[in-house]
């Protein structure tokens, strides 16, 4: 519990604790990701949740301090970096529509001439990484630098074993990259881009760090430190609004519509079991539970977010 022991903060802490207790009853209803060998070794019955508020306070419960592989949540951060670098030019190479297909599907690429539906499916994230690979000699260092600053965690890093595990099994992603290259929508060597892509997916963060790192999306693009004493306009207010809109419609793979209906917040999920949600003007929420449903989203995480919005009345408005 932070120093501010206001009644509202105490109530929020009690709400989180209650959600965590209820979430534990869902253990066993999902399975850890097995197609990436390193993720298959994660102990399944774990749960953490952190809420970072725009006033600089943070409350958490469970394993909120345990670091996990953020996987596709990294796509949010690489997309934001690309948007900062090239602006609306990004839409010449990737769309902004829900895919309605699995996150690693190749079906739409042929009919849509190598243009991925959105930046948050694998094909779209590969194009975004290709854009960044053209701009950064060491993309992994640049991305880590941004995340360390946003999360106020200078020791943040990526896990070499997980990155290697992903790279060794990245056959479908490599096929997508070459397929898009055949349509002229890929600039750099696919092997180089895949190296960067697998490293960014293997970044490890805790719920508390992830909630802090996404604070700018709840705060009109302004990044604030833990004590809310200073800030940096990390992203323009208009771009922040657009990113949140895309997260609401495309952030949960092919379950985005279900998440929008059940939770109603901009979210980004990852097969490491993490989910980050944005409550504009209020704060951010990060949840983690390694057991996934059939579409690759955390069973306990989705439950916890749905419970949180029901108990607090928070929405994306």
C-alpha positions, 0 to 999 in steps of 0.5 A: 500500500502506498503512503496515501492511505485515502479511503478510496485507495484503501477501498481499491486495494480491498477490491483488488484483493477480493478479485485475486481471491475469486480469480484463484478459483479459475486455476486449471481452466486454461493452459500455458503457451506450449508452442514456445518451449520456454513459455511451456516451462512457466508454472501455471498457477500464478496471478498478479494485478497492479493498478497505477493511477494518474496521481502517481499512486499504485496498488497491487495484489498477488504476484504483481512484482513477478516478471514475466515474458510480455510477448505480444504486449511488446507490439504496443510499444513498438507501434508507439515508437513507429508512430512517433517516428513516421506518423501517419506514414505507418498506415501505408504499410499496415491497416487498422481494422480488426482481423477476425483471425488468429494472431498468427494467421496468414490467410488475409495477407494474400487477398490483401496484397501483403498489407496486414490488417493491424499492427497487433497481429503478428504480420502487422507487428513484423512490418512495424519491426521492419520500419523500426529496424530501418531506423535503429541500428540496435532496435533492442537497445532503443526499445529497452531504453524507452521501456526502462524510462517509461517504467522507471526500471533501469534494470529491465531486460529481455530473456535470452533463453526465451528469445532463442526459443522463439527464434528457433520456432519462428517458422510461420513468422518467417514465412509471413515476412517473406510473403510480405516481402514478395509484395514489396511490404518488407524492406530489411532481411527477414532474418534480421527483423525476426531477430529483433522481433523475438528479442522484443517479445522476450522482454520481461516485466512485472505487472507493476512495471507494465502498469507504470510503462503504459501510464502515458496512454491514460494521461493524454500522452504524458508520462509521469514518474511514480511520485507524479512530480514531473512529466514528459509528453511521450506521445501527442494527445491526438495520437494517444487517443488513436492508439487507445481506439486501436487497442479497443478494437484490435488489442486482444487478437480475434477475441477483441470484440468479446473483450470490448463487450465484456471489459470495454477498455483498450487492452493489449494481451500477450501469450505470456499471460499478461494483459494491460488495460487503459482507463483514460483519465484514471490510470492503467491496469496490468494483470498476469496469469499464465494459463491461456484460453483457446485464443491465447488470452489469460483466463484469470487476467480477463476475469480480473479485468471484467470484475474490476470494471464491474466493481469500479464502474471504470470505462474508456469514455 
